[in-house]
Amino acid sequence: MKYGARNKVSARVTSVKTGDVMSLVKFDVTGPARMASVLTAESVQEMGLKEGDQVQLIIKAIHVLPVKD
């Protein structure tokens, strides 16, 4: 799959909080930093994101797009 972004980092999902419409997914990334992404609850369910999953974070502008291979 191709993405319209050039920046990506490996990360591990550390928590998933799901509401009625949106979900907050937090990640540990390589190095002394953490990142978070807000995405729809439907997207979290479709991707099957859960704590401990290894993902790629695609960074474009202000958006952090988690990609699970």
BAFI-3210 file (N, C-alpha, C; in Angstrom, 3 decimals, decimal comma, padded with zeros to 6 digits):
// residues 69
n [1|2|3|4|5|6|7|8|9|10|11|12|13|14|15|16|17|18|19|20|21|22|23|24|25|26|27|28|29|30|31|32|33|34|35|36|37|38|39|40|41|42|43|44|45|46|47|48|49|50|51|52|53|54|55|56|57|58|59|60|61|62|63|64|65|66|67|68|69]
n.u [000,842|000,554|001,418|000,652|002,765|005,988|007,300|007,806|007,541|008,372|006,201|004,587|001,388|000,063|-002,220|-005,800|-008,584|-011,926|-014,696|-018,128|-017,995|-015,344|-011,892|-009,070|-005,808|-002,805|000,791|004,040|007,099|010,214|012,935|013,044|010,258|006,666|003,678|000,386|-002,813|-005,889|-008,669|-011,470|-013,824|-014,739|-012,634|-010,608|-011,755|-011,973|-009,260|-008,467|-006,995|-005,093|-003,755|-000,258|000,106|002,196|002,906|003,179|003,734|002,495|003,375|001,980|001,689|-000,328|-001,351|-001,337|-001,070|-001,926|-000,686|-001,299|000,319]
n.v [-001,177|002,216|005,418|008,879|010,155|010,764|010,305|007,950|005,889|003,135|001,660|000,757|-000,163|001,240|001,876|001,829|003,752|003,744|005,514|006,366|007,335|008,192|007,126|007,048|006,337|005,355|005,334|003,784|004,889|004,407|005,645|008,465|009,251|009,640|009,031|009,930|009,169|010,235|008,614|007,291|005,217|003,104|002,709|001,800|-000,622|-001,964|-002,220|-003,776|-002,929|-003,223|-003,135|-003,555|-004,259|-004,138|-001,462|000,721|004,175|006,622|009,766|012,780|016,101|017,359|014,969|011,665|008,567|005,372|002,252|-001,048|-003,936]
n.w [000,000|-000,794|000,563|001,066|002,365|003,765|006,127|008,651|011,553|013,681|016,064|019,208|020,278|023,157|024,581|024,181|023,937|023,525|022,335|021,564|018,940|018,319|018,808|021,019|020,531|021,926|021,633|022,000|020,852|019,051|020,816|023,120|023,254|022,985|021,126|019,944|018,502|017,185|016,066|014,190|015,946|014,454|012,619|014,363|015,179|012,695|012,018|014,071|016,316|019,261|022,634|022,733|020,076|017,182|015,084|012,197|012,180|010,228|009,366|008,562|007,956|010,455|011,161|012,508|011,273|011,984|010,836|010,336|009,480]
ca.u [000,000|001,310|000,900|001,077|003,599|007,339|007,818|007,161|008,304|007,780|005,608|003,778|000,168|000,097|-003,586|-006,886|-009,809|-012,928|-015,977|-019,178|-017,629|-013,893|-011,006|-007,744|-004,828|-001,485|001,875|005,445|007,915|011,645|013,465|012,407|009,043|005,415|002,779|-001,007|-003,621|-007,340|-009,295|-012,829|-013,961|-014,890|-011,298|-009,924|-012,345|-011,605|-007,843|-008,240|-005,921|-005,163|-002,497|000,819|000,272|003,280|002,361|003,958|003,035|002,739|003,193|001,749|001,166|-000,658|-002,011|-000,571|-001,887|-001,397|-000,806|-001,010|000,535]
ca.v [000,000|003,474|006,497|010,198|010,731|010,213|010,057|006,880|005,321|001,939|001,959|-000,275|000,384|001,114|001,917|002,157|004,211|003,864|006,120|006,019|007,709|008,329|006,373|007,595|005,254|005,858|004,497|003,968|004,918|004,289|006,898|008,934|010,004|008,920|009,703|009,510|009,424|010,165|008,111|006,833|003,918|002,133|002,419|000,977|-001,956|-002,567|-002,571|-004,707|-002,404|-003,521|-002,891|-004,476|-004,410|-003,408|-000,734|001,813|005,450|007,452|011,136|013,731|017,356|017,192|013,677|010,450|007,507|004,053|001,247|-002,386|-004,863]
ca.w [000,000|-000,866|001,406|000,626|003,418|003,698|007,463|009,390|012,652|014,278|017,365|019,838|020,875|024,616|025,108|023,254|024,608|022,476|022,654|020,610|017,576|018,153|019,688|021,257|020,555|022,308|021,132|022,360|019,640|019,301|021,349|024,356|022,926|022,783|020,195|020,044|017,319|017,374|014,862|014,453|016,604|013,364|012,100|015,363|015,102|011,409|012,066|015,178|017,163|020,691|023,328|022,424|018,626|016,519|013,943|011,618|012,262|009,059|009,841|007,480|008,524|011,866|011,331|012,748|010,711|012,308|009,777|010,855|008,370]
c.u [000,887|000,616|001,427|001,886|004,962|007,891|007,065|008,102|007,594|007,286|004,844|002,576|000,234|-001,280|-004,564|-008,095|-010,833|-014,211|-017,001|-018,748|-016,121|-013,151|-009,697|-006,802|-003,470|-000,425|003,177|006,221|009,375|012,172|012,669|011,131|007,851|004,564|001,369|-001,726|-005,091|-007,933|-010,669|-012,800|-014,083|-013,526|-010,522|-010,442|-011,934|-010,144|-007,544|-007,120|-006,159|-003,797|-001,491|001,048|001,459|002,700|003,420|003,116|003,456|002,402|003,100|001,064|000,885|-001,257|-001,009|-001,469|-001,289|-001,675|-000,393|-000,886|000,098]
c.v [001,239|004,533|007,821|010,903|010,052|009,827|008,924|006,361|004,057|002,285|000,750|000,402|000,157|001,218|002,301|002,531|004,495|004,463|005,677|006,260|007,713|007,453|007,129|006,416|005,861|004,829|004,791|003,922|004,766|005,640|007,350|009,738|009,070|009,723|009,180|009,873|009,326|009,728|007,567|005,469|002,817|001,742|001,518|-000,458|-002,663|-003,012|-003,603|-004,254|-002,761|-003,274|-003,974|-004,692|-003,587|-002,762|000,209|003,072|006,282|008,886|012,069|014,960|017,137|015,827|012,559|009,295|006,148|003,071|-000,089|-003,343|-006,262]
c.w [000,000|-000,013|000,870|001,691|003,366|005,059|008,125|010,461|013,127|015,668|017,882|020,482|022,381|025,252|024,010|024,097|023,530|023,025|021,627|019,169|017,355|019,147|019,828|021,409|020,874|021,942|021,863|021,062|020,024|019,750|022,557|024,101|022,851|021,824|020,441|018,760|017,702|016,048|015,205|015,127|015,556|012,790|013,052|015,297|013,824|011,387|013,147|016,100|018,622|021,314|022,978|020,938|018,138|015,263|013,380|011,785|011,059|009,456|008,649|008,080|010,002|012,158|011,584|012,324|011,075|011,171|010,367|009,685|008,742]
res [m|k|y|g|a|r|n|k|v|s|a|r|v|t|s|v|k|t|g|d|v|m|s|l|v|k|f|d|v|t|g|p|a|r|m|a|s|v|l|t|a|e|s|v|q|e|m|g|l|k|e|g|d|q|v|q|l|i|i|k|a|i|h|v|l|p|v|k|d]
***
